Amino acid sequence: MEDEEMEKKVQQYLHRKGFRLTELALQEERNRLSTTSLSDVSLSRSDNDPARYYDGYNKLRTWAYNSLDQYKHELLRVLYPVFIHCFMDLVAEGHTQEARSFFHRFREDHELMHSRDLQKLEGILSPLHLEEMDLARSLRENKFRIKLCEYSYELLLQYLQKTQALVMLGIINERIIFEVSAGQPSLISDDADVVALVGTSKDLAKQINQKEVHWGLIEDSVEERMEKALSDSDKTEAESKDADAEDNNKARNSLIKKSSEGGKQGGPLNKKLKKDKVVGATGKNNKSEASMVSAAPRVKPELTLPATPVEVEQSILEDLRNRAQLNNLALPSVSFYTFLNTHNRLNCSSISNDGSLVVGGFSDSSVKVWDMAKIGQPAKTSSSQGENGSSQGEHLSLTSEGKRPYTLFQGHSGPVYSAAFSPFGDFLLSSSSDSTIRLWSTKLNANLVCYKGHNYPVWDVQFSPVGHYFASASHDRTARIWSMDKIQPLRIMAGHLADVDCVQWHVNCNYIATGSSDKTVRLWDVQTGECIRMFIGHRSMVLSLAMSPDGRYMASGDEDGTIMMWDLSTGRCVSPLAGHNSCVWSLAFSCEGALLASGSADCTVKLWDVASSTKALKVDDTKAGSTNRLRLLKALPTKSTPVYNLRFSRRNLLFATGALSLGS
């Protein structure tokens, strides 16, 4: 009697707390224990039968596809997590042949949405592979979050209860977290983030995205001071021009009065006046485009920022004075640097802010820097510098053909996967599979520091917008923040469920963003090291990131060619793009934020109109689910060169790099 009362109390508690799946599992367990010993024996035999996975999944699949159209697209979301865990459980129990046939029988259902994952999981042939493969280990250690409306959730529970599908119930209960919402089912177009691997905590993503983000620009930054100085000088010039214009207008008005008596003689002059007004109006439009950045709020920097040399400030002022104003009608000029004869050994490339230096990281552990101004000049013998600054004795001059047009940096002991110049081009960072990051001086042509902290290959490294600080991303699932003057990392950002593939600084240096093979993008607070935003929506690994100049938006590109633009303050995707046919390796915003450039392995550079869509977003900001697709302005195909890197200079010239691929 005491046991029965205890069971009733437990059941009442579960019912009161809303733990429907647990209550259902407890009920099924009680029914199973109450059966006869003979049925227990037959049940234990069936527990080892691999057919129970096939039958259970096939029945669940048939039920989901035959459900009402209004709820079908929500119920079908449950199938993918159940499918891969049925497959992995069969492999773990040693039923390899049955697992293969199960996988190939139902694979087509998920090919469209999850083709990359299925290609990797197809290689699992033994229980040992489940432990060795990162993707399989991540899937088994973490849970899927699935969004369902309340009625779809009730339908699923009723099905599981009526059919007594214990195997399916166990997988769903153990591997899936349901996010149930009241009201009507979500739209099919909202399926980007409805199935996501989020870890073991039920409300982790929701808790993270409630934290506050200050997305503005740095107070009293160098560029802001230069812009003020430039606008002040423009005002004084404008005032002097206005004084001259007044005198001209008086003379012109007297001419108009005289010519008005002559009838048609005043026509050409009036046309000229109208033309002047049109030119003035277009000039105002360009200014309003540029003021998108200046209108952003200002925030205090959390890091101690380095001082800027006077000569650097002067060069910035000169660049701002000569900056081209870009918009959907005025597209940028593009300068494309193509690497020839790399023999597939070039892993990465980068360009300095002014386009004067180009760096390449190679599979033979070398880093090579080209000075664009010196290409084509007569030969001068020079030597490369090693790790300790001493000459390696390898002369860069060739025979009578002349000097090699690059400076060779040697020090890494494995393939180089990333390289980045400091904002002013005087330093260079490189990261490698040897798990180290090296700092080089482009003036001394020497290795200054070797930073050790990561335990596995370092995929990406990026300088902060002000220099001195830099961030790295690694196979060890962490991102780290470093300072040039310290050999140990200042912060370690841990939380991703797979490799951190790319990293990008926010324009105010208070945050960094990371893209991962777990298909999520995260935003981290530099001061605390905490994750303050989790962006879910990509269907493959995230390979590239870019921040808008005003700091409000972030763009991310993935392995499938999809680009997504996010609002940092809300954590929502504001415009998904399916613009490329292959990996998006690089993204870059223009200086005023009006355009977004994307470079891909499909050998194209594409330009997108950001300004018009963000204006529409500000108008419709109250609508929670509103998304706007960015308009493609222009696609720039190369002959046969995948695009490795993109960068807008301060003058709004777009630089691009890539290696000629004869096989494509």
Rosetta blueprint (number, residue, H / E / L):
1 M L
2 E H
3 D H
4 E H
5 E H
6 M H
7 E H
8 K H
9 K H
10 V H
11 Q H
12 Q H
13 Y H
14 L H
15 H H
16 R H
17 K H
18 G L
19 F L
20 R H
21 L H
22 T H
23 E H
24 L H
25 A H
26 L H
27 Q H
28 E H
29 E H
30 R H
31 N H
32 R H
33 L H
34 S L
35 T L
36 T L
37 S H
38 L H
39 S H
40 D H
41 V H
42 S H
43 L H
44 S H
45 R H
46 S H
47 D H
48 N L
49 D L
50 P L
51 A H
52 R H
53 Y H
54 Y H
55 D H
56 G H
57 Y H
58 N H
59 K H
60 L H
61 R H
62 T H
63 W H
64 A H
65 Y H
66 N L
67 S L
68 L L
69 D H
70 Q H
71 Y H
72 K H
73 H H
74 E H
75 L H
76 L H
77 R H
78 V H
79 L H
80 Y H
81 P H
82 V H
83 F H
84 I H
85 H H
86 C H
87 F H
88 M H
89 D H
90 L H
91 V H
92 A H
93 E L
94 G L
95 H L
96 T H
97 Q H
98 E H
99 A H
100 R H
101 S H
102 F H
103 F H
104 H H
105 R H
106 F H
107 R H
108 E H
109 D H
110 H H
111 E H
112 L H
113 M H
114 H H
115 S H
116 R H
117 D H
118 L H
119 Q H
120 K H
121 L H
122 E L
123 G L
124 I L
125 L L
126 S L
127 P H
128 L H
129 H H
130 L H
131 E H
132 E H
133 M L
134 D H
135 L H
136 A H
137 R H
138 S H
139 L H
140 R H
141 E H
142 N L
143 K E
144 F E
145 R E
146 I E
147 K E
148 L E
149 C E
150 E H
151 Y H
152 S H
153 Y H
154 E H
155 L H
156 L H
157 L H
158 Q H
159 Y H
160 L H
161 Q H
162 K H
163 T H
164 Q L
165 A L
166 L H
167 V H
168 M H
169 L H
170 G H
171 I H
172 I H
173 N H
174 E H
175 R H
176 I E
177 I E
178 F E
179 E E
180 V E
181 S E
182 A L
183 G L
184 Q L
185 P L
186 S L
187 L L
188 I H
189 S H
190 D H
191 D L
192 A L
193 D L
194 V L
195 V E
196 A E
197 L E
198 V E
199 G E
200 T L
201 S L
202 K L
203 D L
204 L H
205 A H
206 K H
207 Q H
208 I H
209 N L
210 Q L
211 K L
212 E L
213 V L
214 H L
215 W L
216 G L
217 L E
218 I E
219 E L
220 D L
221 S L
222 V H
223 E H
224 E H
225 R H
226 M H
227 E H
228 K H
229 A H
230 L H
231 S H
232 D H
233 S H
234 D H
235 K H
236 T H
237 E H
238 A H
239 E H
240 S H
241 K H
242 D H
243 A H
244 D H
245 A H
246 E H
247 D H
248 N H
249 N H
250 K H
251 A H
252 R H
253 N H
254 S H
255 L H
256 I H
257 K H
258 K H
259 S H
260 S H
261 E L
262 G L
263 G H
264 K H
265 Q H
266 G H
267 G H
268 P H
269 L H
270 N H
271 K H
272 K H
273 L H
274 K H
275 K H
276 D H
277 K H
278 V H
279 V H
280 G H
281 A H
282 T H
283 G H
284 K H
285 N H
286 N H
287 K H
288 S H
289 E H
290 A H
291 S H
292 M H
293 V H
294 S H
295 A L
296 A L
297 P L
298 R E
299 V E
300 K L
301 P L
302 E L
303 L L
304 T L
305 L L
306 P L
307 A L
308 T L
309 P L
310 V H
311 E H
312 V H
313 E H
314 Q H
315 S H
316 I H
317 L H
318 E H
319 D H
320 L H
321 R H
322 N L
323 R L
324 A L
325 Q L
326 L L
327 N L
328 N L
329 L L
330 A L
331 L L
332 P L
333 S L
334 V E
335 S E
336 F E
337 Y E
338 T E
339 F E
340 L L
341 N L
342 T L
343 H L
344 N L
345 R L
346 L E
347 N E
348 C E
349 S E
350 S E
351 I E
352 S L
353 N L
354 D L
355 G L
356 S L
357 L E
358 V E
359 V E
360 G E
361 G E
362 F E
363 S L
364 D L
365 S L
366 S E
367 V E
368 K E
369 V E
370 W E
371 D E
372 M L
373 A L
374 K L
375 I L
376 G L
377 Q L
378 P L
379 A L
380 K L
381 T L
382 S L
383 S E
384 S E
385 Q E
386 G L
387 E L
388 N L
389 G L
390 S L
391 S E
392 Q E
393 G E
394 E E
395 H E
396 L L
397 S E
398 L L
399 T L
400 S L
401 E L
402 G L
403 K E
404 R L
405 P L
406 Y E
407 T E
408 L E
409 F E
410 Q E
411 G L
412 H L
413 S L
414 G L
415 P L
416 V E
417 Y E
418 S E
419 A E
420 A E
421 F E
422 S L
423 P L
424 F L
425 G L
426 D L
427 F E
428 L E
429 L E
430 S E
431 S E
432 S E
433 S L
434 D L
435 S L
436 T E
437 I E
438 R E
439 L E
440 W E
441 S E
442 T L
443 K L
444 L L
445 N L
446 A E
447 N E
448 L E
449 V E
450 C E
451 Y E
452 K E
453 G L
454 H L
455 N L
456 Y L
457 P L
458 V E
459 W E
460 D E
461 V E
462 Q E
463 F E
464 S L
465 P L
466 V L
467 G L
468 H L
469 Y E
470 F E
471 A E
472 S E
473 A E
474 S E
475 H L
476 D L
477 R L
478 T E
479 A E
480 R E
481 I E
482 W E
483 S E
484 M L
485 D L
486 K L
487 I L
488 Q L
489 P L
490 L L
491 R E
492 I E
493 M E
494 A E
495 G L
496 H L
497 L L
498 A L
499 D L
500 V E
501 D E
502 C E
503 V E
504 Q E
505 W E
506 H L
507 V L
508 N L
509 C L
510 N L
511 Y E
512 I E
513 A E
514 T E
515 G E
516 S E
517 S L
518 D L
519 K L
520 T E
521 V E
522 R E
523 L E
524 W E
525 D E
526 V L
527 Q L
528 T L
529 G L
530 E L
531 C E
532 I E
533 R E
534 M E
535 F E
536 I E
537 G L
538 H L
539 R L
540 S L
541 M L
542 V E
543 L E
544 S E
545 L E
546 A E
547 M E
548 S L
549 P L
550 D L
551 G L
552 R L
553 Y E
554 M E
555 A E
556 S E
557 G E
558 D E
559 E L
560 D L
561 G L
562 T E
563 I E
564 M E
565 M E
566 W E
567 D E
568 L L
569 S L
570 T L
571 G L
572 R L
573 C E
574 V E
575 S E
576 P E
577 L E
578 A E
579 G L
580 H L
581 N L
582 S L
583 C L
584 V E
585 W E
586 S E
587 L E
588 A E
589 F E
590 S L
591 C L
592 E L
593 G L
594 A L
595 L E
596 L E
597 A E
598 S E
599 G E
600 S E
601 A L
602 D L
603 C L
604 T E
605 V E
606 K E
607 L E
608 W E
609 D E
610 V L
611 A H
612 S H
613 S H
614 T H
615 K H
616 A H
617 L H
618 K H
619 V H
620 D L
621 D L
622 T L
623 K L
624 A L
625 G L
626 S L
627 T L
628 N L
629 R L
630 L L
631 R E
632 L E
633 L E
634 K E
635 A E
636 L E
637 P E
638 T L
639 K L
640 S L
641 T L
642 P L
643 V E
644 Y E
645 N E
646 L E
647 R E
648 F E
649 S L
650 R L
651 R L
652 N L
653 L L
654 L E
655 F E
656 A E
657 T E
658 G E
659 A E
660 L L
661 S L
662 L L
663 G L
664 S L
